[in-house]
């Protein structure tokens, strides 16, 4: 209570100032009167009025002499320095003038006009120096509190990120420690072997092979055991030295820093054409930057400056461009978000809350004009599905129903839409809640997936197989599949498929005929922790395909636009690579059981690119053949934890989404080379005249 009383006068003054500012005249009179009655002192605020000049007039001779004495003391002490200024020099004679009111040098000071003029000059000076505002201090305190709240939220997010990084480093430390112990054990065995050799005992090739395999990572052990001939002299030592050889990266300069405050202002307030060029240039910075330190520095600059306003609570933000009336701005915003989502740190930035996810879901349902906008929104959502918390939200929002409805007619979908829709469906079906959602429309889901098994786009087969294998772990879906003769359908594809496809379908048939829930197949929905230590960054060429805008004569675009109009202070610093290459060995025996993305699965594993195709000449279609499926225990471009056994399928009673809530309105048909009703042939169309390669 004592602290409150100590500041009571100041607090009452703040209230009075605000009432005066808001023109509550009657309230202010009542407030002042009541404060006077209760004896509450009112502190005068900064904006208080000056006292009337006449109240400063001095009539008493003794009082005048006393004031003159104080003034003389001031001139001799603190005011002595002012004697060097010509303007103030006459005032040093003022204490010695008998009647200054009639003196030619001082009579002006005693005129009624001098005080208001001096007051006006003083107010102008203070306003210029302190940039005084009419805003009441009480309102300023509230605004500062709101700003501090946002800052506290950002600091909390940074703390969460720091804790996540510390856990990652702790895991890496434990792995290094385990490797060290393994190395000591192998070294001790080799010393024993040398001693045995001195005694005349021979070392067998099998023993040498066993020792060498132990020195490699888990992913390489199985393949080395069957593919390397250790009986040939020098083989083991050569492979060991090669595994330790550093990857030589050429030096790549960092890109100039940008003025992000000006950039974000123009992204919100600029013309639609300027917005489109800026979004394009910012995307090109990511997609054309060299993988490694250069790209990571660009991404970190975007994140640290909150380029997309993911942390902002303002109504007008960069993210709102996703709902722009301009088709070009809307599409280019979707492309930029998709580029962010292609990188692990970018996904982490976008996934701080569900705001971005919900905006993308809304855009996916509403977008019926622009195919490429919907493709990029879908691509971003598919990459979001690598993160378990976002998987949960998408499942609860009923995204599975939208995907199943879209995939009912795959021939009207573009290759990109088809592949990413099936891959997203598979990732969501790996979760217990996702399987239960499929069980609500089991017949429709099974029909759609069985139809997709025979689709001419072979790149979707791993995801179709993975989704089927996953949902067939649910007893009710297995019963529905048996009733519709799923085994006969699957065996038809065994006769036509390649060896990989045959092996995967055999696993699906085994799952179909099983009665028990296999251990390790279902994942727990309770654990939302993530481990993206083995996650990889792959930037797909589709991000820069079919650009809608081209600069006119004298119009800036791309990096030239950024460095000419938005150059900032150089703050870029080198950043250690978050991850290196992963030694992931693919195996096509079993269906996919970990979340993947088509670009990551197609590439098999990440590589350090030596060059990047410029956006203007980027390939508009992807070449390639079906890739082998990864082993069930390997991670493929993933963000999640290893599966944990569940004794039964969760009922997921909290999820109340209905299938009809996510049906798309007026789905637009997208171009597809194979018309409906014609026999499906491998889709090889035109040739790229520059490359001589056949593209889809």
C-alpha positions as CSV (number, residue, x, y, z in Angstrom):
1,X,0.0,0.0,0.0
2,X,2.9,2.3,0.8
3,X,4.3,2.0,-2.8
4,X,0.8,2.9,-4.2
5,X,0.6,6.1,-2.0
6,X,4.1,7.1,-3.0
7,X,3.0,7.2,-6.7
8,X,-0.6,8.3,-6.1
9,X,-0.1,11.9,-7.1
10,X,1.6,10.8,-10.4
11,X,-1.1,8.2,-11.2
12,X,-3.9,10.8,-10.5
13,X,-2.1,13.2,-12.8
14,X,-2.0,10.6,-15.6
15,X,-5.8,10.0,-15.3
16,X,-6.5,13.8,-15.3
17,X,-4.3,14.2,-18.4
18,X,-6.1,11.4,-20.3
19,X,-9.6,12.7,-19.4
20,X,-8.5,16.1,-20.7
21,X,-7.1,14.5,-23.9
22,X,-10.3,12.5,-24.5
23,X,-12.4,15.7,-23.8
24,X,-14.4,14.2,-20.8
25,X,-15.0,17.7,-19.5
26,X,-17.7,16.9,-17.0
27,X,-15.9,13.8,-15.7
28,X,-12.7,15.9,-15.4
29,X,-14.4,18.6,-13.3
30,X,-16.0,15.9,-11.1
31,X,-12.7,14.1,-10.8
32,X,-10.7,17.3,-9.9
33,X,-13.4,18.3,-7.4
34,X,-13.4,14.9,-5.7
35,X,-9.6,14.9,-5.5
36,X,-9.7,18.3,-3.9
37,X,-12.3,17.2,-1.3
38,X,-10.3,14.1,-0.4
39,X,-7.1,16.0,-0.2
40,X,-5.5,14.0,-3.0
41,X,-2.7,16.0,-4.7
42,X,-2.7,16.1,-8.5
43,X,0.7,15.9,-10.1
44,X,1.2,18.4,-12.9
45,X,1.9,16.7,-16.2
46,X,4.4,17.7,-18.9
47,X,1.7,19.2,-21.0
48,X,0.5,21.4,-18.2
49,X,0.0,25.1,-19.1
50,X,2.4,27.8,-18.2
51,X,1.3,30.1,-15.4
52,X,0.0,33.5,-16.5
53,X,2.8,36.0,-16.9
54,X,1.1,38.5,-14.6
55,X,1.3,36.1,-11.7
56,X,5.1,36.3,-12.1
57,X,5.1,40.1,-11.6
58,X,7.0,41.1,-8.4
59,X,5.7,44.4,-6.5
60,X,7.5,44.0,-3.2
61,X,10.9,45.8,-3.0
62,X,12.5,43.3,-0.6
63,X,11.4,40.3,-2.6
64,X,12.8,42.0,-5.7
65,X,16.2,42.5,-4.1
66,X,16.2,38.8,-3.0
67,X,15.4,37.6,-6.5
68,X,18.1,39.9,-8.0
69,X,20.6,38.4,-5.5
70,X,19.8,34.9,-6.6
71,X,20.1,35.9,-10.3
72,X,23.5,37.6,-9.5
73,X,24.7,34.3,-7.8
74,X,23.6,32.3,-10.9
75,X,25.5,34.6,-13.3
76,X,28.7,34.2,-11.2
77,X,28.5,30.4,-10.9
78,X,26.6,28.2,-13.3
79,X,25.8,31.0,-15.8
80,X,29.4,32.2,-16.1
81,X,29.9,30.3,-19.4
82,X,27.0,32.2,-21.0
83,X,29.1,35.5,-20.8
84,X,30.9,34.3,-24.0
85,X,27.7,34.6,-25.9
86,X,26.9,38.1,-27.3
87,X,23.2,37.6,-27.0
88,X,23.3,37.0,-23.2
89,X,26.0,39.6,-22.4
90,X,23.6,42.5,-21.5
91,X,22.0,40.4,-18.8
92,X,25.2,40.4,-16.7
93,X,24.5,44.2,-16.2
94,X,20.9,43.7,-15.2
95,X,21.5,43.3,-11.4
96,X,23.4,46.7,-11.3
97,X,20.7,48.8,-13.2
98,X,18.6,50.8,-10.7
99,X,15.4,50.9,-12.7
100,X,15.5,48.3,-15.5
101,X,11.9,48.8,-16.5
102,X,12.8,52.2,-18.2
103,X,16.3,51.2,-19.3
104,X,16.6,51.0,-23.2
105,X,18.2,47.6,-23.1
106,X,15.7,45.9,-20.6
107,X,12.4,47.7,-21.0
108,X,11.3,45.2,-23.6
109,X,11.5,42.4,-21.0
110,X,8.8,44.1,-19.0
111,X,6.2,44.4,-21.8
112,X,3.2,42.1,-21.8
113,X,4.1,40.6,-25.2
114,X,7.6,39.4,-24.2
115,X,6.4,36.5,-22.0
116,X,4.0,34.8,-24.6
117,X,6.6,35.2,-27.3
118,X,9.3,33.6,-25.2
119,X,6.9,30.8,-24.2
120,X,6.1,30.1,-27.9
121,X,9.8,30.0,-28.8
122,X,10.5,27.6,-25.9
123,X,7.6,25.3,-26.9
124,X,8.9,25.1,-30.5
125,X,12.4,24.3,-29.2
126,X,11.2,21.6,-26.9
127,X,9.0,20.1,-29.6
128,X,11.9,20.0,-32.0
129,X,14.3,18.5,-29.4
130,X,12.1,16.0,-27.7
131,X,9.6,15.4,-30.5
132,X,6.7,16.0,-28.1
133,X,3.5,14.3,-28.8
134,X,-0.1,15.1,-27.8
135,X,-0.6,11.4,-26.8
136,X,-1.3,11.1,-23.1
137,X,1.3,9.3,-21.1
138,X,-1.3,6.7,-19.9
139,X,-2.0,5.7,-23.6
140,X,1.8,5.6,-24.3
141,X,2.3,3.2,-21.3
142,X,-0.5,0.9,-22.7
143,X,1.1,0.9,-26.2
144,X,4.5,0.1,-24.8
145,X,3.0,-2.8,-22.8
146,X,1.5,-4.3,-25.9
147,X,4.9,-3.9,-27.7
148,X,6.6,-5.6,-24.8
149,X,4.1,-8.4,-24.9
150,X,5.0,-9.1,-28.6
151,X,8.7,-8.9,-27.7
152,X,8.2,-11.4,-24.9
153,X,6.5,-13.8,-27.3
154,X,9.4,-13.5,-29.7
155,X,11.8,-14.2,-26.9
156,X,9.8,-17.2,-25.8
157,X,10.0,-18.5,-29.4
158,X,13.7,-18.0,-29.4
159,X,14.0,-19.8,-26.1
160,X,12.0,-22.8,-27.5
161,X,14.3,-22.8,-30.6
162,X,17.4,-22.7,-28.4
163,X,16.1,-25.6,-26.3
164,X,15.4,-27.6,-29.5
165,X,18.9,-26.9,-30.7
166,X,20.4,-27.9,-27.4
167,X,18.6,-31.3,-27.6
168,X,19.9,-31.8,-31.1
169,X,23.4,-31.1,-30.0
170,X,23.0,-33.4,-27.1
171,X,21.9,-36.2,-29.4
172,X,24.9,-35.5,-31.7
173,X,27.2,-35.6,-28.7
174,X,25.8,-38.9,-27.5
175,X,26.3,-40.3,-31.1
176,X,29.9,-39.1,-31.2
177,X,30.5,-40.6,-27.8
178,X,29.0,-43.9,-28.9
179,X,31.2,-43.8,-32.1
180,X,34.2,-43.1,-29.9
181,X,33.5,-46.1,-27.7
182,X,33.0,-48.3,-30.8
183,X,36.3,-47.1,-32.2
184,X,38.2,-47.9,-29.0
185,X,36.6,-51.4,-29.0
186,X,37.7,-52.0,-32.6
187,X,41.2,-50.7,-31.9
188,X,41.5,-53.1,-29.0
189,X,40.5,-56.0,-31.3
190,X,43.0,-55.0,-33.9
191,X,45.8,-54.9,-31.3
192,X,44.8,-58.4,-30.3
193,X,44.8,-59.5,-33.9
194,X,48.3,-58.1,-34.4
195,X,49.5,-60.0,-31.4
196,X,47.9,-63.2,-32.8
197,X,49.6,-62.5,-36.1
198,X,53.0,-62.4,-34.4
199,X,52.2,-65.8,-32.9
200,X,51.6,-67.1,-36.4
201,X,47.8,-67.1,-36.4
202,X,46.1,-66.0,-39.7
203,X,43.4,-63.4,-40.0
204,X,40.4,-64.5,-42.1
205,X,38.7,-62.2,-44.6
206,X,35.4,-62.6,-42.7
207,X,37.0,-61.2,-39.6
208,X,38.5,-58.2,-41.5
209,X,35.1,-57.6,-43.1
210,X,33.3,-57.7,-39.7
211,X,35.8,-55.1,-38.3
212,X,35.5,-52.8,-41.3
213,X,31.7,-52.9,-41.3
214,X,31.6,-51.9,-37.7
215,X,33.6,-48.7,-38.5
216,X,30.9,-47.5,-40.9
217,X,27.6,-46.0,-40.1
218,X,24.5,-48.1,-39.6
219,X,23.1,-47.2,-42.9
220,X,26.0,-48.6,-44.9
221,X,26.7,-51.7,-42.9
222,X,24.2,-54.0,-44.6
223,X,25.1,-53.0,-48.2
224,X,28.9,-53.2,-47.4
225,X,28.5,-56.7,-46.0
226,X,27.2,-58.0,-49.4
227,X,28.7,-55.7,-52.0
228,X,32.4,-55.2,-51.1
229,X,35.2,-57.7,-51.6
230,X,37.4,-57.4,-48.6
231,X,39.8,-60.1,-49.8
232,X,41.3,-57.7,-52.4
233,X,44.4,-56.0,-50.8
234,X,43.9,-52.4,-49.9
235,X,40.1,-52.4,-50.3
236,X,39.2,-51.9,-46.6
237,X,41.8,-49.1,-46.0
238,X,40.8,-47.3,-49.2
239,X,37.2,-47.2,-48.2
240,X,37.9,-46.1,-44.7
241,X,40.1,-43.2,-45.9
242,X,37.4,-42.2,-48.5
243,X,34.8,-42.1,-45.8
244,X,36.8,-39.5,-43.9
245,X,37.7,-37.4,-46.9
246,X,36.2,-33.9,-46.5
247,X,33.8,-32.7,-49.2
248,X,35.5,-29.7,-50.9
249,X,33.1,-26.8,-51.3
250,X,34.0,-23.9,-53.5
251,X,34.0,-20.5,-51.9
252,X,30.7,-18.7,-52.5
253,X,30.3,-15.0,-51.6
254,X,27.4,-13.9,-49.4
255,X,24.6,-11.9,-50.9
256,X,24.3,-8.2,-49.9
257,X,22.1,-7.4,-46.9
258,X,18.7,-5.8,-47.5
259,X,16.6,-3.1,-45.8
260,X,13.8,-5.4,-44.6
261,X,11.7,-2.6,-43.0
262,X,11.4,-0.8,-46.4
263,X,10.8,-4.1,-48.1
264,X,7.9,-5.1,-45.9
265,X,6.4,-1.7,-46.1
266,X,6.3,-1.8,-49.9
267,X,5.0,-5.4,-49.8
268,X,2.0,-4.1,-47.8
269,X,1.5,-0.6,-49.3
270,X,3.0,-0.8,-52.8
271,X,1.3,-1.4,-56.1
272,X,0.3,-5.0,-57.1
273,X,3.0,-5.0,-59.8
274,X,5.7,-3.9,-57.3
275,X,4.5,-6.5,-54.8
276,X,4.8,-9.2,-57.5
277,X,8.3,-8.3,-58.5
278,X,9.4,-8.1,-54.9
279,X,7.9,-11.5,-54.0
280,X,9.6,-13.0,-57.2
281,X,13.0,-11.4,-56.3
282,X,12.8,-12.7,-52.7
283,X,11.9,-16.2,-53.9
284,X,14.8,-16.2,-56.5
285,X,17.2,-15.2,-53.7
286,X,16.3,-18.6,-52.0
287,X,16.0,-20.8,-55.1
288,X,19.0,-19.6,-57.0
289,X,21.4,-19.2,-54.0
290,X,24.1,-21.8,-53.7
291,X,23.2,-24.6,-51.2
292,X,25.2,-24.3,-48.1
293,X,26.3,-21.1,-46.3
294,X,25.0,-18.7,-49.0
295,X,21.4,-20.1,-48.9
296,X,21.4,-20.6,-45.2
297,X,22.5,-16.9,-44.7
298,X,19.7,-15.7,-46.9
299,X,17.1,-17.8,-45.1
300,X,18.3,-16.7,-41.6
301,X,18.1,-13.1,-42.7
302,X,14.5,-13.6,-43.8
303,X,13.6,-15.3,-40.6
304,X,15.4,-12.9,-38.2
305,X,13.7,-10.0,-39.9
306,X,10.3,-11.8,-39.8
307,X,9.9,-11.3,-43.6
308,X,6.5,-12.9,-43.8
309,X,5.2,-11.3,-40.5
310,X,4.6,-14.7,-38.9
311,X,5.2,-13.1,-35.5
312,X,3.1,-10.0,-36.2
313,X,-0.4,-9.5,-34.8
314,X,-1.2,-6.5,-37.1
315,X,-4.2,-6.9,-39.4
316,X,-2.2,-5.7,-42.4
317,X,0.7,-8.1,-42.8
318,X,2.8,-9.7,-45.6
319,X,1.0,-13.0,-45.0
320,X,-2.3,-11.3,-46.0
321,X,-0.9,-11.2,-49.6
322,X,-2.1,-14.8,-49.8
323,X,-5.6,-13.4,-50.0
324,X,-4.8,-10.6,-52.4
325,X,-7.3,-9.6,-55.1
326,X,-4.5,-9.8,-57.7
327,X,-4.0,-13.3,-59.1
328,X,-0.3,-12.7,-59.7
329,X,0.4,-11.5,-56.1
330,X,-1.6,-14.4,-54.7
331,X,0.4,-16.9,-56.8
332,X,3.8,-15.4,-56.1
333,X,3.1,-15.3,-52.3
334,X,2.2,-19.0,-52.5
335,X,5.4,-19.7,-54.4
336,X,7.5,-17.9,-51.7
337,X,5.8,-19.8,-48.9
338,X,6.4,-23.1,-50.8
339,X,10.1,-22.1,-51.1
340,X,10.3,-21.4,-47.3
341,X,8.6,-24.8,-46.7
342,X,11.2,-26.6,-48.8
343,X,13.9,-25.8,-46.2
344,X,13.8,-27.3,-42.7
345,X,14.5,-24.0,-40.9
346,X,11.9,-22.3,-43.1
347,X,9.3,-24.9,-42.0
348,X,10.2,-24.3,-38.4
349,X,9.7,-20.5,-38.9
350,X,6.3,-21.0,-40.6
351,X,5.2,-23.5,-38.0
352,X,5.5,-21.3,-34.9
353,X,1.8,-21.2,-34.8
354,X,-1.1,-22.6,-36.9
355,X,-1.9,-19.2,-38.4
356,X,0.0,-19.9,-41.7
357,X,-1.3,-23.5,-41.9
358,X,-4.9,-22.3,-41.5
359,X,-4.4,-19.6,-44.2
360,X,-3.0,-22.2,-46.6
361,X,-5.9,-24.6,-45.9
362,X,-8.4,-21.8,-46.6
363,X,-6.6,-20.8,-49.8
364,X,-6.6,-24.5,-50.9
365,X,-10.4,-24.7,-50.5
366,X,-11.1,-21.3,-52.1
367,X,-8.5,-21.2,-55.0
368,X,-10.4,-22.3,-58.1
369,X,-8.8,-19.9,-60.7
370,X,-5.1,-20.4,-60.7
371,X,-3.7,-23.9,-61.0
372,X,-0.1,-22.9,-60.1
373,X,-1.3,-21.1,-56.9
374,X,-3.1,-24.2,-55.8
375,X,0.0,-26.3,-56.7
376,X,2.2,-24.2,-54.5
377,X,-0.2,-24.1,-51.6
378,X,-0.6,-27.9,-51.8
379,X,3.2,-28.3,-52.0
380,X,3.7,-26.2,-48.9
381,X,1.1,-28.1,-47.0
382,X,2.7,-31.4,-48.1
383,X,6.0,-30.3,-46.7
384,X,4.3,-29.1,-43.5
385,X,3.1,-32.7,-43.1
386,X,6.6,-33.7,-42.2
387,X,6.1,-32.1,-38.8
388,X,3.9,-34.0,-36.4
389,X,2.1,-31.1,-34.7
390,X,1.0,-29.8,-38.1
391,X,0.0,-33.3,-39.2
392,X,-2.4,-33.3,-36.2
393,X,-4.0,-30.0,-37.1
394,X,-4.4,-31.0,-40.8
395,X,-6.1,-34.3,-39.8
396,X,-8.4,-32.5,-37.3
397,X,-9.3,-30.0,-40.0
398,X,-10.5,-32.8,-42.3
399,X,-7.9,-32.3,-45.0
400,X,-7.9,-36.1,-45.7
401,X,-11.5,-35.8,-47.0
402,X,-10.5,-33.0,-49.4
403,X,-7.6,-35.0,-50.7
404,X,-9.7,-38.2,-51.3
405,X,-12.3,-36.1,-53.1
406,X,-9.7,-34.5,-55.4
407,X,-8.0,-37.8,-56.1
408,X,-11.3,-39.4,-57.3
409,X,-10.6,-38.0,-60.7
410,X,-6.8,-38.0,-61.1
411,X,-6.8,-37.6,-64.9
412,X,-7.8,-33.9,-64.5
413,X,-4.9,-33.1,-62.2
414,X,-1.5,-31.9,-63.1
415,X,1.5,-34.1,-62.3
416,X,2.5,-31.9,-59.4
417,X,-0.9,-31.8,-57.9
418,X,-1.3,-35.5,-58.2
419,X,2.1,-36.4,-56.7
420,X,1.9,-34.0,-53.8
421,X,-1.8,-34.8,-53.0
422,X,-1.0,-38.6,-52.8
423,X,2.2,-38.0,-50.8
424,X,0.3,-35.7,-48.4
425,X,-2.5,-38.3,-48.0
426,X,0.1,-41.0,-47.2
427,X,1.8,-38.8,-44.6
428,X,-1.5,-38.1,-42.8
429,X,-2.5,-41.8,-43.0
430,X,0.7,-42.8,-41.1
431,X,-0.9,-41.3,-38.0
432,X,-3.4,-43.2,-35.8
433,X,-5.9,-40.3,-36.0
434,X,-5.4,-40.2,-39.8
435,X,-6.3,-43.9,-40.1
436,X,-9.4,-43.4,-38.0
437,X,-10.4,-40.5,-40.2
438,X,-10.1,-42.8,-43.2
439,X,-12.2,-45.4,-41.5
440,X,-15.2,-43.0,-41.6
441,X,-15.1,-43.2,-45.4
442,X,-13.2,-46.5,-45.8
443,X,-14.9,-47.7,-49.0
444,X,-14.2,-44.4,-50.8
445,X,-10.6,-44.3,-49.6
446,X,-9.9,-47.9,-50.7
447,X,-11.5,-47.3,-54.1
448,X,-9.5,-44.2,-54.7
449,X,-6.2,-45.8,-53.7
450,X,-6.9,-49.0,-55.7
451,X,-7.6,-47.0,-58.8
452,X,-4.4,-45.0,-58.3
453,X,-2.4,-48.3,-58.3
454,X,-2.9,-48.5,-62.0
455,X,-2.2,-44.9,-62.8
456,X,0.3,-44.2,-65.6
457,X,2.3,-41.8,-63.3
458,X,4.5,-44.4,-61.7
459,X,6.1,-41.8,-59.3
460,X,3.0,-41.9,-57.1
461,X,3.2,-45.7,-56.6
462,X,5.3,-45.6,-53.4
463,X,2.9,-43.2,-51.7
464,X,-0.2,-45.2,-52.8
465,X,1.4,-48.4,-51.4
466,X,2.5,-46.7,-48.2
467,X,-1.1,-45.3,-47.6
468,X,-2.7,-48.7,-48.3
469,X,-0.2,-50.5,-46.0
470,X,-0.8,-48.0,-43.2
471,X,-4.6,-47.9,-43.2
472,X,-5.0,-51.6,-43.5
473,X,-3.7,-51.9,-40.0
474,X,-7.2,-50.8,-38.9
475,X,-9.5,-53.8,-38.5
476,X,-12.6,-52.1,-39.9
477,X,-10.8,-51.0,-43.0
478,X,-9.4,-54.5,-43.5
479,X,-12.9,-55.9,-43.4
480,X,-14.1,-53.3,-45.9
481,X,-11.1,-54.2,-48.2
482,X,-11.8,-57.9,-48.0
483,X,-15.4,-57.3,-48.8
484,X,-14.5,-55.4,-52.0
485,X,-12.0,-58.1,-53.1
486,X,-8.9,-56.0,-52.5
487,X,-6.6,-59.1,-52.6
488,X,-7.7,-60.0,-56.2
489,X,-7.1,-56.4,-57.2
490,X,-3.6,-56.4,-55.7
491,X,-2.7,-59.7,-57.3
492,X,-3.5,-58.2,-60.7
493,X,-0.8,-55.7,-60.3
494,X,1.7,-58.4,-59.1
495,X,1.4,-59.9,-62.6
496,X,2.1,-56.5,-64.3
497,X,4.5,-54.7,-61.9
498,X,8.3,-54.7,-61.6
499,X,10.2,-56.5,-58.9
500,X,10.0,-53.6,-56.4
501,X,6.3,-53.1,-56.9
502,X,5.7,-56.9,-56.5
503,X,7.5,-57.0,-53.2
504,X,5.6,-54.0,-51.8
505,X,2.2,-55.4,-52.9
506,X,3.1,-58.7,-51.2
507,X,3.6,-56.8,-47.9
508,X,0.2,-55.1,-48.4
509,X,-1.5,-58.4,-49.0
510,X,0.2,-59.8,-45.9
511,X,-1.2,-56.8,-44.0
512,X,-4.6,-57.3,-45.5
513,X,-4.8,-60.9,-44.3
514,X,-3.3,-60.3,-40.8
515,X,-5.5,-60.5,-37.8
516,X,-3.3,-58.8,-35.2
517,X,-2.1,-55.3,-35.1
518,X,1.6,-55.4,-36.1
519,X,4.0,-54.0,-33.5
520,X,5.6,-50.7,-34.4
521,X,3.2,-49.8,-37.3
522,X,1.0,-47.4,-35.5
523,X,2.4,-44.1,-34.1
524,X,1.3,-42.5,-30.9
525,X,-0.6,-39.3,-31.3
526,X,0.3,-38.2,-27.8
527,X,3.9,-37.5,-28.5
528,X,4.3,-34.3,-30.6
529,X,8.1,-34.0,-30.1
530,X,10.1,-33.9,-33.3
531,X,13.6,-34.8,-34.3
532,X,14.5,-33.3,-37.7
533,X,18.3,-34.0,-37.2
534,X,18.3,-36.1,-40.4
535,X,16.0,-33.7,-42.3
536,X,17.2,-32.4,-45.6
537,X,16.7,-29.3,-47.7
538,X,15.7,-29.8,-51.4
539,X,14.7,-26.9,-53.6
540,X,12.5,-28.1,-56.5
541,X,12.7,-26.6,-60.0
542,X,8.9,-26.2,-60.1
543,X,9.1,-23.2,-57.8
544,X,10.3,-21.0,-60.6
545,X,8.4,-22.5,-63.5
546,X,6.0,-20.5,-65.8
547,X,6.7,-17.0,-64.5
548,X,3.7,-14.6,-65.1
549,X,5.5,-11.3,-65.1
550,X,8.4,-9.9,-67.2
551,X,10.1,-6.6,-66.6
552,X,9.5,-3.8,-69.2
553,X,12.2,-1.6,-70.6
554,X,13.9,0.3,-67.7
555,X,12.0,-1.8,-65.0
556,X,14.1,-3.5,-62.3
557,X,13.5,-7.1,-61.2
558,X,15.2,-9.9,-59.4
559,X,18.4,-9.3,-57.5
560,X,19.0,-6.0,-59.3
561,X,15.7,-4.7,-57.9
562,X,16.7,-5.7,-54.3
563,X,20.3,-4.4,-54.4
564,X,19.3,-1.1,-56.1
565,X,16.2,-0.1,-54.2
566,X,16.5,-2.0,-50.9
567,X,20.2,-2.3,-50.1
568,X,20.8,-2.5,-46.3
569,X,23.7,-2.4,-43.9
570,X,26.0,-5.4,-44.4
571,X,25.1,-7.7,-41.5
572,X,25.5,-11.1,-43.1
573,X,27.9,-13.4,-41.3
574,X,29.0,-16.9,-42.1
575,X,26.8,-19.7,-40.6
576,X,27.9,-23.3,-39.9
577,X,26.0,-25.8,-42.0
578,X,23.1,-27.3,-40.0
579,X,23.5,-30.7,-41.5
580,X,25.8,-32.6,-43.8
581,X,25.0,-35.4,-46.2
582,X,23.1,-38.3,-44.8
583,X,24.2,-41.8,-45.5
584,X,20.8,-43.2,-46.2
585,X,20.6,-46.5,-47.9
586,X,17.3,-47.1,-49.8
587,X,15.6,-50.5,-49.9
588,X,12.5,-51.2,-51.8
589,X,11.2,-54.2,-49.9
590,X,8.6,-52.6,-47.8
591,X,6.0,-49.8,-48.3
592,X,6.9,-46.3,-46.9
593,X,6.2,-46.0,-43.2
594,X,7.8,-42.6,-42.6
595,X,6.6,-39.1,-43.8
596,X,8.2,-38.1,-47.1
597,X,7.9,-35.4,-49.7
598,X,8.1,-36.1,-53.5
599,X,11.1,-34.0,-54.1
600,X,13.1,-35.6,-51.3
601,X,12.0,-39.2,-52.2
602,X,12.7,-38.6,-55.9
603,X,16.2,-37.5,-55.2
604,X,16.8,-40.4,-52.9
605,X,19.2,-38.4,-50.7
606,X,20.4,-34.8,-50.7
607,X,23.5,-33.8,-52.7
608,X,25.6,-30.6,-52.6
609,X,24.7,-28.9,-55.9
610,X,27.5,-27.4,-57.9
611,X,25.2,-25.0,-59.8
612,X,21.6,-24.0,-60.0
613,X,19.5,-23.3,-63.1
614,X,18.5,-19.7,-63.4
615,X,14.8,-19.0,-63.0
616,X,14.4,-17.9,-66.5
617,X,15.6,-21.2,-67.9
618,X,14.3,-23.5,-65.2
619,X,13.0,-26.8,-66.3
620,X,9.2,-26.8,-66.4
621,X,8.8,-30.5,-66.0
622,X,10.7,-33.2,-64.1
623,X,12.4,-36.1,-65.6
624,X,13.0,-39.4,-63.9
625,X,11.9,-42.9,-63.1
626,X,10.3,-44.5,-60.1
627,X,12.7,-44.6,-57.1
628,X,13.1,-47.5,-54.8
629,X,11.2,-47.3,-51.5
630,X,13.2,-46.7,-48.3
631,X,13.5,-49.4,-45.7
632,X,10.8,-49.2,-43.0
633,X,13.4,-48.2,-40.4
634,X,15.1,-45.5,-42.4
635,X,14.2,-41.8,-42.5
636,X,13.4,-40.2,-45.8
637,X,13.4,-36.4,-45.8
638,X,11.5,-36.7,-42.5
639,X,10.5,-34.7,-39.4
640,X,9.3,-37.1,-36.8
641,X,10.2,-39.7,-34.2
642,X,10.5,-43.5,-34.7
643,X,7.3,-45.3,-34.4
644,X,6.2,-46.4,-31.0
645,X,4.1,-49.6,-30.6
646,X,0.4,-49.2,-29.9
647,X,-1.8,-52.0,-28.7
648,X,-4.9,-50.8,-30.6
649,X,-6.1,-48.0,-32.8
650,X,-7.0,-44.8,-30.9
651,X,-10.7,-43.9,-31.0
652,X,-9.8,-40.2,-31.5
653,X,-13.2,-39.2,-30.1
654,X,-12.1,-35.6,-29.9
655,X,-12.0,-35.2,-33.7
656,X,-15.5,-34.3,-35.0
657,X,-14.7,-33.2,-38.6
658,X,-17.3,-34.4,-41.1
659,X,-16.3,-35.5,-44.6
660,X,-18.7,-33.0,-46.3
661,X,-17.0,-30.0,-44.6
662,X,-13.9,-30.3,-46.8
663,X,-15.4,-31.0,-50.2
664,X,-13.9,-28.5,-52.7
665,X,-16.3,-26.0,-54.4
666,X,-16.3,-26.2,-58.2
667,X,-13.1,-28.0,-58.7
668,X,-11.3,-26.8,-61.8
669,X,-10.0,-29.3,-64.2
670,X,-6.3,-29.2,-64.9
671,X,-4.6,-30.1,-68.2
672,X,-3.5,-33.7,-68.5
673,X,-1.9,-35.4,-71.5
674,X,-4.0,-38.6,-71.4
675,X,-7.7,-38.0,-72.1
676,X,-10.2,-40.1,-70.2
677,X,-11.3,-43.3,-71.7
678,X,-8.1,-43.9,-73.7
679,X,-5.6,-46.6,-72.9
680,X,-2.9,-45.3,-70.6
681,X,0.6,-45.1,-72.1
682,X,3.8,-43.8,-70.5
683,X,3.5,-40.1,-70.9
684,X,6.5,-38.9,-73.0
685,X,5.5,-35.8,-74.9
686,X,7.6,-33.0,-76.4
687,X,11.4,-32.8,-76.4
688,X,13.3,-29.9,-74.9
689,X,15.3,-28.7,-77.9
690,X,18.1,-27.4,-75.7
691,X,18.8,-30.6,-73.9
692,X,17.6,-33.4,-76.1
693,X,15.9,-35.0,-73.2
694,X,12.3,-36.2,-73.2
695,X,10.2,-34.4,-70.6
696,X,6.7,-35.1,-69.2
